[in-house]
Amino acid sequence: MGTSVLSLRIDGELLERLRQHAAKRGMSVQDYVVRTLIRDDFDQRFQTAVDETDEFYGRT
């Protein structure tokens, strides 16, 4: 399996929240985000968020 680069542009407030969450766990922001993405329930949580967003905007 190869590697790829993911670049994100995020709001300053969100970045600060990520820094705080990562610091509580003694992690870098990058490690915290990667760990969050590989959690077993991420796919389910992501799909739920997409469904709720679609419903909010009336796309369902």
C-alpha positions in Angstrom: 0.0 0.0 0.0 1.4 3.4 -1.0 1.0 6.7 0.7 -0.8 9.9 -0.3 -0.9 13.5 1.0 -4.2 15.0 2.2 -4.2 18.7 2.5 -7.0 20.5 4.5 -8.0 24.1 4.8 -9.9 24.5 8.1 -11.2 27.3 10.2 -8.9 28.6 12.9 -11.4 27.8 15.7 -11.7 24.2 14.5 -7.9 23.9 14.3 -7.7 25.1 17.9 -10.3 22.6 19.0 -8.3 19.8 17.3 -5.1 21.0 19.0 -6.9 20.9 22.4 -8.2 17.4 21.8 -4.8 16.2 20.5 -3.0 17.8 23.4 -5.2 16.0 25.9 -4.0 12.7 24.4 -0.4 13.8 24.0 -0.6 13.7 20.3 0.1 16.0 17.3 -2.9 17.3 15.4 -1.9 15.1 12.4 -1.8 12.0 14.5 -5.1 12.8 16.2 -6.8 13.3 12.9 -5.4 10.1 11.4 -6.4 8.1 14.5 -9.9 9.5 14.3 -10.2 8.5 10.6 -9.1 4.9 11.3 -11.5 4.3 14.2 -13.7 1.3 13.6 -16.9 3.4 13.7 -15.7 6.3 11.5 -17.5 5.0 8.3 -20.8 4.7 10.2 -20.4 8.1 11.9 -19.4 9.8 8.6 -22.4 8.3 6.8 -24.7 9.5 9.5 -23.3 13.0 9.2 -23.7 12.9 5.4 -27.3 11.7 5.8 -28.1 14.4 8.3 -26.6 17.1 6.1 -28.6 15.9 3.1 -31.8 15.9 5.2 -31.0 19.4 6.5 -30.6 20.7 3.0 -33.6 18.8 1.7 -31.6 16.5 -0.6 -33.2 13.2 0.5 
